[in-house]
Amino acid sequence: MKKTKKIILTYSILLIFLCSLTTLTSAEAQEPSEKTYSALLLVSFGYGDNYYDIVDIFSGWNWTVETAGKSTFVSGCANHHEARILHCNLTFDDLDKSLLKDYDCVIIPSGGHWNSLVNTRSIETILITAHENGLILGTLCIGQQVFTSTEGLMDGVNVAYFSMTRLEMESVNANVIYENVVSDKRIVTGGVGGGLNGGGYTAAPTAEFCEAVKIAIQTRNSNRIIYSITGSIGGILVVSGGFLLLKNREKIF
């Protein structure tokens, strides 16, 4: 009888072990998919082609991407040989506090539309409301002008150097950093770019910028500064609580 009990006990233990092993194997086989986010792009008349690059990258990550315009239809930058007409999902008048909470980031692409945006009263309210509610704000190139025109937004924030916005950034107490992309205090800025003869949207660090936006969303509750660095190693340098993380450029593009 004792022998029979030992045999039953042994088989029971073996069965429990095999069940645990199967569960563990199944869990390892199910690789967790990367979390996706929602991005809102703000555009007006004269938006740059950089808009399409940002949309392509975010969409490639399976993010939800929506566009709010000054009107339902806006035309692209006249500097480019193919000025396109864009049909926007929303207008600026549609955006309120409750709707903005549906997004993770608000992005202003580069382009000549900056002049229209800084003269649109609702843009300042949208940016401040979004930032106060924990969203990531981002812009590249001359789009930085919109951020400098938003009262109090850039005070003490580290920003990427761009020759055409440096003086304005310094005048609103921002700290200009001579890097392609800088992320600080839930605000991501990209430099480089310029007019049609200055490299334009093709020179903008769009891929690095989008990667920095993603990292900023993922770490929005921490005090993390992200610098883009150039050179033989390239990539994104992340500084957080004394720890450094270097992601190779090959993983970004």
N, C-alpha and C positions, 0 to 999 in steps of 0.2 A: 504493500500500500504506500509506504514511504517513497519507494522507488518511483511509483506511478506519479505521485505528487511532484517529485523533483523533475520528472520528464515534462509534466504539464507546465510547471513554473518556468523551466528552461525554454520551452516553445513559446510561452507567453512573452517572455523578455525578448526573444528573437523576433517575434512578430511586431512588437512595439518598436524595436530598433529599425526594422525594415520599413515600417510605415513612416517613421521620422525621416529616414534617408530619402524616401520617395518624395515626401513633402518638401524637403530641402532642395532636392534636385529640380523639382517643378518650379520652386521659387527662383532658383538661379537661372532657369531657362527663360523666365519671363522678364526680359530686360525692361526696366521702366522707361517709358517714352518721355522725351524732354517736354517740359511744361511750355505751353504756348501763351502768348499775351495779345493784348489789343492795343493798336497804335492809332492815333488820330493825327493826321497831317493837316496843317493850316496853309492855305494858298490864296493868292489874289492874282490880279492881272499882272503878267510878267514873271510868273513862277519859272524857275530854272529846270533844266532837264535832269538835274540831280534828284528831283522828285521821283522820277521813274526808277532810278537806281535804288533808292531807299525802299520803294514799294516792292521791287523785285527781290531784294534781300529779305525783308520782313516776310513777304509771301512765301519765299523759299523755306522759311522756318515754320510755316503753317500758322503764322500769326494772322489775326483779324486786322485788316487795314481799312480804315475809312478816311474820307477826305472832306473837310469843311472849307467852303470857299466864301469869298465876299459876296458872291452871287451863285446861283445854281450852275452857271457856265462861266468859266474863266479862260482866258487865252494865255499861252505860254510866252516865254521871253522872246522878244523880237530880235535879240542878238543871234539867234540860231536860225539856220536855213529852213527849219521845219517848225514853225510856231504852231503848237497844237491847241485845240479847244478841249478843255477838260470838263466832264460832267461830274459835279461834286455830289456826294451822298447827302451832305448837309450844308446849311449856310451858318454863318457866325451867329445869326439871330436865333438859331435852334439850340445853341449850346447854353445850358444852365448848369448849376452845381450838381443836380441829380444825374444829369446825362454824362457829365464829365467823369463821374465816379465809375462809369462803365469801362474806362480806358486805363491802361497802365502808363502810357506816355503820350506827350503832345510834342510833335516835331514840326519845325518850320524849315523847309528845304531852302537851299540857296537860290539866288536869282533876283532879278530887278523888282520883284513884287514887294520887297522890303519897304520901299517908299510908300506903297499903298497901305501896307500893314501898319506902319507907324502912325499913319493918319486915320486909322480906323479905331475909334474909341473903344469898341468892345474887345479888341485884342488884348489890351492891358488887363481888363477884368478876367478874361479867359485864362491868361497865363498865371495871374496871381491866384485865382481860385483853384486852378489845377495843381499848382505847386503847394498851396496850403493844404490840399487834400491828399498829398502824398504821391502825386504823379511825377514822373520824370519828364523834364523839359529838355529839348535838344534842338540845336541848329548848327549850321555850318556856314563858313565863308561870310558873305555880306549879310546873311540872315542874322548875324550877331547884332546888327543895328536894332533889330526889333527888341531884343533883350535889354539893350542899353536904354531904350526909350520907355521901359516898364519900370516905374518908380520903385526903388528899393529892392528890386529883384536880384541885382548883381552885387550888392554890397558885401564885400569880403569874400566873394566867390573866386576861385581859381579858374581861369579861362584860357583857351588855346589862342596863341598869337595869330592875328590876321592884320596885315598892314593897314587896311582901310577902316578898321574898327578899334585899333589900339588906343588912340587918344580918347575916344568916346568911352571905352571900357575903363580906362584909368580915371576918367572924370566922374564915373559913378562908383568909384572905390573898388573896382574889380582888380584882381591880381593877374596880370598877363604872364602866362607861362609859355616859353618858346618850344612848344611841342605841337604835333599835328592834331592830337585829340586830348582833351582834358575833361574829366568828370569829377565834379565836386558839389556836395550839398544838393544832390538830385538834379543837377544841371549839367548837361553834356554839350560841349562846344567843339567844333572842328575848325581848323584854319585852312590855309592854302586857298586854291581857287583864284578867282579874278574874272576880269572881263573876257571877251571873245579872244583877245590877243594875249591874255595872261594865263592861259591854260583852262580857264572856265571850269565847268563841272567835272571834266575828265581828270583834272588835277586834284580835286577834292578827295580827302581821305575817307570816302564814304563807307567802305567795308570796315575800317577801324572804328569809325563813328558808330555804326550800327551795332558792332560787337560791344562797344562801351555802353551803349544804351541798354543792351540786354543785361550786361553785368550790373549796371546801376539799378535796373528793375529787380533783379534777383537779390541784391544786397541793399535795398532801399532803406532798411531799418538800421543799417550800420553806418558808421562814419568812415567812408572809404573814398580814397582819392585815386583816380585812374589817369595815368599819363600814357600817351602813345610815344614810343621811342623809335628812332630811325637808326640805320646803320646796318652792319653785316648780320646782326642777329634779328633785328626788327621785332615787331610784336606789340603787345599791350603789357605795360607794367602796372601791377595792382599793388597799392600800398594800404595795408590795413592792420592796425594794432601792432606794428613792428614786424609783420610778416610780409615777405615779398613773394609775388607769384608772377612768373614770366610765361606768357603764352606765345609760342612761336607764330610768326606771321603765316606760316603754312596752314595753321589751324584756323586762321581768321578768314582767309580768302577762299 
